[in-house]
């Protein structure tokens, strides 16, 4: 059976309240009312999501060591969430900067991406995808390049309120 999409992610965190606050304040995730009350767990939904939940958080305590994934162990590198507009991406960038959680900003040509780290150092990506009807041969040719993200330039190019593509923006003729 083919996989359709990722429905949710579950993370182990040191401090549940701190992590819920971070994902609520930075990405707008809302704790789900009425979910089964589990000690040390929370379920959150992204603002525009139709999923039951998008993020599960399970507290394992302050004694937990940092993840060694990518340094000393195998494991997940990051999760990636899409925003609807470049204005949304600017808002996320400001929130990450205010929290000292912005880890990077990359222009992947067809996607414009911010990288953040939550209070436990778990990395995530927030991206805007160039709509398929706005892809040019120049943009498609640069897909393998990683450039610094210049959000003001991208807003000038595409518009702050242009709705981005979904999943992957690929023109019909490619």
MDTraj code that builds the backbone (N, CA, C; nanometers):
import mdtraj as md
import numpy as np

residues = "UNK UNK UNK UNK UNK UNK UNK UNK UNK UNK UNK UNK UNK UNK UNK UNK UNK UNK UNK UNK UNK UNK UNK UNK UNK UNK UNK UNK UNK UNK UNK UNK UNK UNK UNK UNK UNK UNK UNK UNK UNK UNK UNK UNK UNK UNK UNK UNK UNK UNK UNK UNK UNK UNK UNK UNK UNK UNK UNK UNK UNK UNK UNK UNK UNK UNK UNK UNK UNK UNK UNK UNK UNK UNK UNK UNK UNK UNK UNK UNK UNK UNK UNK UNK UNK UNK UNK UNK UNK UNK UNK UNK UNK UNK UNK UNK UNK UNK UNK UNK UNK UNK UNK UNK UNK UNK UNK UNK UNK UNK UNK UNK UNK UNK UNK UNK UNK UNK UNK UNK UNK UNK UNK UNK UNK UNK UNK UNK UNK UNK UNK UNK UNK UNK UNK UNK UNK UNK UNK UNK UNK UNK UNK UNK UNK UNK UNK UNK UNK UNK UNK UNK UNK UNK UNK UNK UNK UNK UNK UNK UNK UNK UNK UNK UNK UNK UNK UNK UNK UNK UNK UNK UNK UNK".split()
xyz = np.array([
    [0.0840, -0.1166, 0.0000],
    [0.0000, 0.0000, 0.0000],
    [0.0886, 0.1230, 0.0000],
    [0.0671, 0.2169, -0.0862],
    [0.1525, 0.3354, -0.0933],
    [0.1211, 0.4355, 0.0187],
    [0.2256, 0.4985, 0.0698],
    [0.2099, 0.6018, 0.1721],
    [0.1574, 0.7279, 0.1059],
    [0.0613, 0.7912, 0.1675],
    [0.0010, 0.9124, 0.1121],
    [0.0700, 1.0384, 0.1627],
    [0.0958, 1.0478, 0.2943],
    [0.1620, 1.1641, 0.3519],
    [0.1959, 1.1344, 0.4973],
    [0.2771, 1.2184, 0.5571],
    [0.3050, 1.2089, 0.6999],
    [0.1892, 1.2731, 0.7743],
    [0.1303, 1.2030, 0.8688],
    [0.0147, 1.2539, 0.9419],
    [0.0550, 1.3270, 1.0689],
    [0.1537, 1.2765, 1.1417],
    [0.1975, 1.3440, 1.2626],
    [0.3374, 1.2955, 1.3007],
    [0.3981, 1.3691, 1.3900],
    [0.5286, 1.3323, 1.4447],
    [0.5158, 1.3267, 1.5961],
    [0.5974, 1.2453, 1.6593],
    [0.6001, 1.2358, 1.8049],
    [0.7445, 1.2570, 1.8492],
    [0.7613, 1.3438, 1.9469],
    [0.8940, 1.3771, 1.9981],
    [0.9021, 1.3487, 2.1472],
    [1.0169, 1.3026, 2.1919],
    [1.0448, 1.2922, 2.3342],
    [1.1109, 1.4226, 2.3759],
    [1.0626, 1.4840, 2.4824],
    [1.1142, 1.6131, 2.5286],
    [1.1454, 1.6057, 2.6777],
    [1.2293, 1.6986, 2.7223],
    [1.2638, 1.7026, 2.8647],
    [1.1507, 1.7617, 2.9478],
    [1.0975, 1.8778, 2.9047],
    [0.9996, 1.9525, 2.9834],
    [0.8771, 1.9787, 2.8961],
    [0.7683, 1.9086, 2.9245],
    [0.6486, 1.9145, 2.8416],
    [0.5923, 2.0566, 2.8313],
    [0.5772, 2.1234, 2.9430],
    [0.5192, 2.2577, 2.9427],
    [0.6036, 2.3550, 2.8594],
    [0.7344, 2.3464, 2.8750],
    [0.8250, 2.4324, 2.7980],
    [0.8120, 2.4041, 2.6489],
    [0.8053, 2.2780, 2.6109],
    [0.7957, 2.2423, 2.4693],
    [0.6611, 2.2804, 2.4101],
    [0.5519, 2.2582, 2.4835],
    [0.4201, 2.2995, 2.4354],
    [0.4201, 2.4506, 2.4126],
    [0.4740, 2.5263, 2.5074],
    [0.4817, 2.6718, 2.4932],
    [0.5608, 2.7135, 2.3714],
    [0.6719, 2.6478, 2.3466],
    [0.7559, 2.6807, 2.2313],
    [0.6801, 2.6585, 2.1008],
    [0.6244, 2.5402, 2.0824],
    [0.5556, 2.5096, 1.9563],
    [0.4290, 2.5944, 1.9395],
    [0.3661, 2.6316, 2.0495],
    [0.2491, 2.7192, 2.0432],
    [0.2914, 2.8604, 2.0030],
    [0.3925, 2.9145, 2.0689],
    [0.4341, 3.0529, 2.0454],
    [0.5077, 3.0725, 1.9136],
    [0.5884, 2.9771, 1.8735],
    [0.6702, 2.9942, 1.7530],
    [0.5962, 2.9510, 1.6265],
    [0.5274, 2.8370, 1.6311],
    [0.4648, 2.7841, 1.5104],
    [0.3118, 2.7884, 1.5127],
    [0.2541, 2.8344, 1.6226],
    [0.1091, 2.8467, 1.6297],
    [0.0343, 2.7177, 1.6554],
    [0.1046, 2.6110, 1.6923],
    [0.0386, 2.4845, 1.7235],
    [-0.0495, 2.5042, 1.8463],
    [-0.1653, 2.4413, 1.8476],
    [-0.2575, 2.4530, 1.9602],
    [-0.2757, 2.3173, 2.0259],
    [-0.2664, 2.3141, 2.1596],
    [-0.2968, 2.1886, 2.2290],
    [-0.4406, 2.1479, 2.1997],
    [-0.4623, 2.0202, 2.1838],
    [-0.5948, 1.9698, 2.1479],
    [-0.6739, 1.9419, 2.2743],
    [-0.7849, 2.0083, 2.2852],
    [-0.8742, 1.9876, 2.3990],
    [-0.9475, 1.8551, 2.3801],
    [-0.9708, 1.7852, 2.4894],
    [-1.0493, 1.6635, 2.4835],
    [-0.9708, 1.5385, 2.4472],
    [-0.8405, 1.5524, 2.4164],
    [-0.7614, 1.4313, 2.3901],
    [-0.7449, 1.3583, 2.5230],
    [-0.7286, 1.2287, 2.5169],
    [-0.7109, 1.1496, 2.6387],
    [-0.5995, 1.2105, 2.7226],
    [-0.6277, 1.2331, 2.8470],
    [-0.5285, 1.2923, 2.9365],
    [-0.4227, 1.1873, 2.9723],
    [-0.3051, 1.2095, 2.9259],
    [-0.1936, 1.1214, 2.9589],
    [-0.0943, 1.2024, 3.0413],
    [-0.0474, 1.1463, 3.1478],
    [0.0533, 1.2143, 3.2271],
    [0.1797, 1.2262, 3.1445],
    [0.2285, 1.3482, 3.1339],
    [0.3532, 1.3702, 3.0626],
    [0.3420, 1.3677, 2.9122],
    [0.2225, 1.3900, 2.8578],
    [0.2055, 1.3900, 2.7127],
    [0.1129, 1.5036, 2.6711],
    [0.1339, 1.5523, 2.5496],
    [0.0466, 1.6542, 2.4924],
    [0.0371, 1.6304, 2.3426],
    [-0.0781, 1.6654, 2.2869],
    [-0.1015, 1.6518, 2.1437],
    [-0.1402, 1.7892, 2.0902],
    [-0.0775, 1.8291, 1.9799],
    [-0.0986, 1.9623, 1.9253],
    [-0.1360, 1.9547, 1.7781],
    [-0.2072, 2.0563, 1.7324],
    [-0.2484, 2.0643, 1.5922],
    [-0.2000, 2.1971, 1.5350],
    [-0.1528, 2.1926, 1.4106],
    [-0.1120, 2.3134, 1.3392],
    [-0.2369, 2.3936, 1.3025],
    [-0.2240, 2.5262, 1.2906],
    [-0.3413, 2.6115, 1.2680],
    [-0.4284, 2.5744, 1.1484],
    [-0.3712, 2.5346, 1.0384],
    [-0.4495, 2.5058, 0.9179],
    [-0.4670, 2.3564, 0.8927],
    [-0.4381, 2.2762, 0.9911],
    [-0.4393, 2.1311, 0.9727],
    [-0.5789, 2.0718, 0.9881],
    [-0.6012, 1.9632, 0.9156],
    [-0.7231, 1.8851, 0.9325],
    [-0.6920, 1.7522, 1.0018],
    [-0.5679, 1.7344, 1.0448],
    [-0.5280, 1.6120, 1.1147],
    [-0.5858, 1.6087, 1.2557],
    [-0.6004, 1.4895, 1.3080],
    [-0.6392, 1.4730, 1.4478],
    [-0.5380, 1.5454, 1.5362],
    [-0.4108, 1.5226, 1.5090],
    [-0.3017, 1.5970, 1.5720],
    [-0.1821, 1.5916, 1.4776],
    [-0.0968, 1.6915, 1.4886],
    [0.0228, 1.6983, 1.4041],
    [0.1495, 1.6682, 1.4812],
    [0.1433, 1.6903, 1.6123],
    [0.2624, 1.6742, 1.6950],
    [0.2229, 1.6154, 1.8292],
    [0.2888, 1.5090, 1.8651],
    [0.2753, 1.4513, 1.9987],
    [0.4043, 1.4767, 2.0734],
    [0.3921, 1.5175, 2.1971],
    [0.5091, 1.5432, 2.2810],
    [0.4994, 1.4555, 2.4052],
    [0.6062, 1.3823, 2.4349],
    [0.6107, 1.2966, 2.5526],
    [0.7287, 1.3377, 2.6389],
    [0.7000, 1.3738, 2.7630],
    [0.8037, 1.4187, 2.8553],
    [0.8794, 1.3001, 2.9122],
    [1.0143, 1.3096, 2.9066],
    [1.0951, 1.2034, 2.9673],
    [1.1839, 1.2563, 3.0794],
    [1.1823, 1.3880, 3.1034],
    [1.2503, 1.4445, 3.2192],
    [1.3804, 1.5147, 3.1911],
    [1.4186, 1.5972, 3.2882],
    [1.5375, 1.6820, 3.2766],
    [1.6670, 1.6030, 3.2675],
    [1.6675, 1.4789, 3.3147],
    [1.7888, 1.3971, 3.3122],
    [1.8238, 1.3470, 3.1729],
    [1.7312, 1.3591, 3.0785],
    [1.7542, 1.3062, 2.9431],
    [1.8696, 1.3801, 2.8755],
    [1.9575, 1.3045, 2.8164],
    [2.0697, 1.3628, 2.7440],
    [2.0267, 1.4104, 2.6061],
    [2.1110, 1.4898, 2.5408],
    [2.0788, 1.5383, 2.4068],
    [2.0838, 1.4254, 2.3043],
    [2.0114, 1.4438, 2.1960],
    [2.0134, 1.3455, 2.0887],
    [2.1509, 1.3461, 2.0225],
    [2.2005, 1.2293, 1.9933],
    [2.3267, 1.2184, 1.9206],
    [2.3064, 1.1992, 1.7713],
    [2.1804, 1.2070, 1.7270],
    [2.1498, 1.1817, 1.5857],
    [2.2311, 1.2725, 1.4944],
    [2.2982, 1.2109, 1.4012],
    [2.3774, 1.2846, 1.3031],
    [2.5179, 1.3168, 1.3501],
    [2.5438, 1.2996, 1.4791],
    [2.6774, 1.3250, 1.5329],
    [2.7417, 1.1936, 1.5769],
    [2.6688, 1.1196, 1.6608],
    [2.7252, 0.9945, 1.7107],
    [2.6311, 0.8760, 1.6942],
    [2.5087, 0.9033, 1.6539],
    [2.4129, 0.7953, 1.6318],
    [2.3299, 0.8258, 1.5076],
    [2.2673, 0.7236, 1.4551],
    [2.1711, 0.7458, 1.3481],
    [2.0442, 0.8003, 1.4107],
    [1.9592, 0.8611, 1.3310],
    [1.8327, 0.9125, 1.3817],
    [1.7775, 1.0180, 1.2903],
    [1.6677, 1.0730, 1.3290],
    [1.5990, 1.1740, 1.2500],
    [1.6781, 1.3044, 1.2493],
    [1.6955, 1.3639, 1.1312],
    [1.7634, 1.4930, 1.1196],
    [1.6678, 1.6060, 1.1529],
    [1.5552, 1.6147, 1.0809],
    [1.4574, 1.7184, 1.1137],
    [1.3208, 1.6864, 1.0547],
    [1.2225, 1.7568, 1.1065],
    [1.0867, 1.7552, 1.0532],
    [1.0711, 1.8817, 0.9716],
    [0.9814, 1.8823, 0.8735],
    [0.9606, 2.0023, 0.7921],
    [0.8118, 2.0319, 0.7816],
    [0.7776, 2.1567, 0.8107],
    [0.6397, 2.2027, 0.7985],
    [0.6338, 2.3120, 0.6938],
    [0.5239, 2.3154, 0.6198],
    [0.5046, 2.4173, 0.5162],
    [0.4155, 2.5289, 0.5687],
    [0.4474, 2.6519, 0.5267],
    [0.3596, 2.7653, 0.5535],
    [0.2955, 2.8074, 0.4226],
    [0.1868, 2.8826, 0.4330],
    [0.1105, 2.9192, 0.3143],
    [0.1736, 3.0320, 0.2338],
    [0.2290, 3.1325, 0.3019],
    [0.2816, 3.2504, 0.2315],
    [0.4203, 3.2866, 0.2821],
    [0.4876, 3.3709, 0.2046],
    [0.6170, 3.4229, 0.2493],
    [0.5995, 3.5146, 0.3699],
    [0.4860, 3.5841, 0.3802],
    [0.4580, 3.6654, 0.4997],
    [0.4559, 3.5762, 0.6238],
    [0.3985, 3.4560, 0.6107],
    [0.3994, 3.3606, 0.7221],
    [0.5418, 3.3199, 0.7569],
    [0.6249, 3.3006, 0.6550],
    [0.7636, 3.2612, 0.6783],
    [0.8386, 3.3728, 0.7509],
    [0.8128, 3.4969, 0.7146],
    [0.8748, 3.6109, 0.7836],
    [0.8334, 3.6112, 0.9308],
    [0.7063, 3.5860, 0.9568],
    [0.6573, 3.5836, 1.0948],
    [0.7273, 3.4740, 1.1751],
    [0.7420, 3.3559, 1.1159],
    [0.8124, 3.2467, 1.1845],
    [0.9579, 3.2859, 1.2082],
    [1.0212, 3.3480, 1.1101],
    [1.1597, 3.3911, 1.1261],
    [1.1737, 3.4863, 1.2448],
    [1.0835, 3.5814, 1.2563],
    [1.0885, 3.6769, 1.3674],
    [1.0705, 3.6065, 1.5016],
    [0.9772, 3.5136, 1.5068],
    [0.9532, 3.4401, 1.6318],
    [1.0736, 3.3549, 1.6706],
    [1.1346, 3.2903, 1.5710],
    [1.2540, 3.2104, 1.5991],
    [1.3687, 3.2997, 1.6461],
    [1.3869, 3.4133, 1.5820],
    [1.4924, 3.5056, 1.6223],
    [1.4703, 3.5560, 1.7643],
    [1.3467, 3.5899, 1.7981],
    [1.3150, 3.6378, 1.9328],
    [1.3483, 3.5339, 2.0389],
    [1.3333, 3.4082, 2.0058],
    [1.3599, 3.2998, 2.1011],
    [1.5042, 3.2500, 2.0943],
    [1.5859, 3.3078, 2.0032],
    [1.7223, 3.2596, 1.9860],
    [1.7256, 3.1186, 1.9308],
    [1.6221, 3.0823, 1.8527],
    [1.6073, 2.9455, 1.8040],
    [1.6259, 2.9312, 1.6530],
    [1.6630, 3.0392, 1.5843],
    [1.6857, 3.0310, 1.4398],
    [1.8226, 2.9693, 1.4149],
    [1.8237, 2.8546, 1.3479],
    [1.9484, 2.7824, 1.3237],
    [2.0017, 2.8029, 1.1824],
    [1.9179, 2.8527, 1.0904],
    [1.9625, 2.8733, 0.9532],
    [1.8490, 2.9168, 0.8635],
    [1.8854, 2.9650, 0.7454],
    [1.7878, 3.0084, 0.6451],
    [1.8482, 2.9808, 0.5080],
    [1.7826, 2.8956, 0.4294],
    [1.8382, 2.8507, 0.3028],
    [1.7385, 2.8666, 0.1894],
    [1.7905, 2.9124, 0.0759],
    [1.7131, 2.9182, -0.0477],
    [1.7461, 2.7911, -0.1251],
    [1.6489, 2.7015, -0.1339],
    [1.6657, 2.5760, -0.2072],
    [1.6094, 2.5887, -0.3487],
    [1.5951, 2.7105, -0.3954],
    [1.5412, 2.7402, -0.5276],
    [1.3903, 2.7196, -0.5340],
    [1.3446, 2.5963, -0.5287],
    [1.2008, 2.5711, -0.5357],
    [1.1334, 2.5842, -0.3995],
    [1.2131, 2.5855, -0.2944],
    [1.1616, 2.6077, -0.1596],
    [1.2480, 2.7106, -0.0885],
    [1.1838, 2.7837, 0.0021],
    [1.2514, 2.8836, 0.0848],
    [1.2374, 2.8345, 0.2281],
    [1.3493, 2.8088, 0.2961],
    [1.3442, 2.7349, 0.4213],
    [1.4147, 2.8041, 0.5366],
    [1.3502, 2.7959, 0.6524],
    [1.4105, 2.8356, 0.7793],
    [1.4343, 2.7088, 0.8591],
    [1.5394, 2.7094, 0.9391],
    [1.5690, 2.5968, 1.0267],
    [1.5734, 2.6483, 1.1692],
    [1.5034, 2.5777, 1.2568],
    [1.4992, 2.6165, 1.3967],
    [1.5320, 2.4992, 1.4852],
    [1.5575, 2.5311, 1.6125],
    [1.5797, 2.4268, 1.7126],
    [1.4891, 2.4556, 1.8307],
    [1.4197, 2.3510, 1.8739],
    [1.3299, 2.3661, 1.9885],
    [1.4119, 2.3675, 2.1177],
    [1.3490, 2.3829, 2.2333],
    [1.4252, 2.3922, 2.3586],
    [1.5134, 2.2715, 2.3897],
    [1.4853, 2.1570, 2.3296],
    [1.5688, 2.0388, 2.3498],
    [1.6723, 2.0206, 2.2392],
    [1.6810, 2.1171, 2.1485],
    [1.7778, 2.1087, 2.0398],
    [1.7312, 2.0252, 1.9228],
    [1.6033, 1.9879, 1.9204],
    [1.5490, 1.9100, 1.8093],
    [1.5276, 2.0055, 1.6927],
    [1.5882, 1.9742, 1.5798],
    [1.5819, 2.0638, 1.4643],
    [1.4559, 2.0403, 1.3825],
    [1.4061, 2.1483, 1.3251],
    [1.2909, 2.1411, 1.2356],
    [1.3089, 2.2460, 1.1259],
    [1.2340, 2.2273, 1.0193],
    [1.2359, 2.3182, 0.9043],
    [1.0959, 2.3744, 0.8865],
    [1.0898, 2.5008, 0.8480],
    [0.9637, 2.5630, 0.8095],
    [0.9881, 2.6209, 0.6714],
    [0.9062, 2.5814, 0.5737],
    [0.9352, 2.6220, 0.4370],
    [0.8122, 2.6710, 0.3618],
    [0.8395, 2.7495, 0.2594],
    [0.7397, 2.7960, 0.1626],
    [0.7837, 2.7416, 0.0280],
    [0.6902, 2.6837, -0.0463],
    [0.7220, 2.6245, -0.1755],
    [0.6770, 2.7165, -0.2880],
    [0.7648, 2.7375, -0.3832],
    [0.7293, 2.8173, -0.5003],
    [0.6149, 2.7458, -0.5721],
    [0.5042, 2.8168, -0.5991],
    [0.3926, 2.7525, -0.6699],
    [0.4363, 2.7019, -0.8079],
    [0.3791, 2.5911, -0.8503],
    [0.4168, 2.5293, -0.9779],
    [0.4061, 2.6269, -1.0942],
    [0.3043, 2.7124, -1.0937],
    [0.2879, 2.8052, -1.2059],
    [0.3874, 2.9208, -1.2040],
    [0.4679, 2.9307, -1.0988],
    [0.5696, 3.0355, -1.0887],
    [0.7110, 2.9822, -1.1102],
    [0.7229, 2.8504, -1.1290],
    [0.8552, 2.7924, -1.1532],
    [0.9027, 2.8278, -1.2933],
    [1.0256, 2.8696, -1.3002],
    [1.0879, 2.9041, -1.4283],
    [1.2013, 2.8054, -1.4554],
    [1.2493, 2.7987, -1.5790],
    [1.3650, 2.7127, -1.6053],
    [1.4842, 2.7483, -1.5164],
    [1.5017, 2.8766, -1.4851],
    [1.6119, 2.9210, -1.3980],
    [1.5965, 2.8635, -1.2566],
    [1.4754, 2.8697, -1.2040],
    [1.4506, 2.8155, -1.0691],
    [1.4730, 2.6651, -1.0689],
    [1.4195, 2.5954, -1.1672],
    [1.4342, 2.4498, -1.1728],
    [1.5793, 2.4073, -1.1897],
    [1.6570, 2.4840, -1.2648],
    [1.7975, 2.4510, -1.2874],
    [1.8810, 2.4675, -1.1608],
    [1.8346, 2.5480, -1.0667],
    [1.9117, 2.5762, -0.9454],
    [1.8714, 2.4882, -0.8273],
    [1.7897, 2.3856, -0.8502],
    [1.7412, 2.3018, -0.7400],
    [1.8504, 2.2355, -0.6589],
    [1.9662, 2.2126, -0.7161],
    [2.0732, 2.1451, -0.6436],
    [2.1672, 2.2414, -0.5718],
    [2.1348, 2.3711, -0.5738],
    [2.2196, 2.4715, -0.5077],
    [2.1577, 2.5124, -0.3750],
    [2.2429, 2.5345, -0.2780],
    [2.1994, 2.5850, -0.1486],
    [2.2535, 2.7266, -0.1341],
    [2.1633, 2.8232, -0.1293],
    [2.2025, 2.9628, -0.1194],
    [2.1449, 3.0246, 0.0071],
    [2.2059, 3.1319, 0.0570],
    [2.1460, 3.2009, 0.1717],
    [2.0085, 3.2554, 0.1325],
    [1.9137, 3.2491, 0.2251],
    [1.7783, 3.2968, 0.1987],
    [1.7711, 3.4475, 0.2199],
    [1.7207, 3.5175, 0.1197],
    [1.6978, 3.6617, 0.1257],
    [1.5470, 3.6825, 0.1163],
    [1.4790, 3.6806, 0.2310],
    [1.3334, 3.6892, 0.2311],
    [1.2803, 3.8180, 0.1677],
    [1.3378, 3.9353, 0.1946],
    [1.2861, 4.0555, 0.1272],
    [1.2919, 4.0436, -0.0261],
    [1.3991, 3.9849, -0.0780],
    [1.4109, 3.9667, -0.2235],
    [1.3052, 3.8696, -0.2746],
    [1.2814, 3.7615, -0.2012],
    [1.1815, 3.6635, -0.2436],
    [1.0404, 3.7228, -0.2376],
    [1.0142, 3.8075, -0.1396],
    [0.8838, 3.8753, -0.1316],
    [0.8669, 3.9703, -0.2489],
    [0.9723, 4.0397, -0.2845],
    [0.9665, 4.1279, -0.4017],
    [0.9410, 4.0474, -0.5286],
    [0.9995, 3.9301, -0.5358],
    [0.9885, 3.8445, -0.6542],
    [0.8516, 3.7763, -0.6645],
    [0.8026, 3.7207, -0.5519],
    [0.6815, 3.6390, -0.5558],
    [0.5598, 3.7033, -0.4893],
    [0.5828, 3.8021, -0.4028],
    [0.4738, 3.8640, -0.3285],
    [0.4593, 3.8016, -0.1908],
    [0.4315, 3.8839, -0.0921],
    [0.4224, 3.8372, 0.0464],
    [0.3054, 3.7430, 0.0688],
    [0.1968, 3.7622, -0.0060],
    [0.0747, 3.6858, 0.0192],
    [0.0435, 3.5818, -0.0877],
    [0.1405, 3.5519, -0.1732],
    [0.1213, 3.4466, -0.2738],
    [0.1181, 3.3118, -0.2037],
    [0.0141, 3.2359, -0.2271],
    [0.0017, 3.1040, -0.1669],
    [0.1010, 3.0089, -0.2326],
    [0.1781, 2.9425, -0.1492],
    [0.2803, 2.8513, -0.1990],
    [0.2236, 2.7209, -0.2495],
    [0.3091, 2.6436, -0.3127],
    [0.2707, 2.5126, -0.3618],
    [0.2479, 2.4163, -0.2467],
    [0.2008, 2.2984, -0.2769],
    [0.1760, 2.1966, -0.1754],
    [0.2618, 2.0750, -0.2018],
    [0.3284, 2.0293, -0.0982],
    [0.4084, 1.9072, -0.1094],
    [0.5331, 1.9287, -0.1931],
    [0.5165, 1.9331, -0.3213],
    [0.6256, 1.9636, -0.4125],
    [0.5666, 2.0386, -0.5307],
    [0.6302, 2.1451, -0.5663],
    [0.5832, 2.2240, -0.6794],
    [0.6551, 2.1768, -0.8046],
    [0.5837, 2.1116, -0.8912],
    [0.6404, 2.0631, -1.0163],
    [0.5471, 2.1018, -1.1281],
    [0.5982, 2.1760, -1.2245],
    [0.5096, 2.2106, -1.3359],
    [0.4719, 2.0869, -1.4160],
    [0.3564, 2.0928, -1.4799],
    [0.3049, 1.9787, -1.5552],
    [0.3984, 1.9353, -1.6675],
    [0.4766, 2.0275, -1.7242],
    [0.5618, 1.9936, -1.8382],
    [0.6964, 1.9338, -1.7996],
    [0.7262, 1.9189, -1.6722],
    [0.8561, 1.8625, -1.6320],
    [0.8474, 1.7113, -1.6264],
])
top = md.Topology()
chain = top.add_chain()
for i, resn in enumerate(residues, 1):
    res = top.add_residue(resn, chain, resSeq=i)
    for name in ("N", "CA", "C"):
        top.add_atom(name, md.element.get_by_symbol(name[0]), res)
traj = md.Trajectory(xyz[None], top)
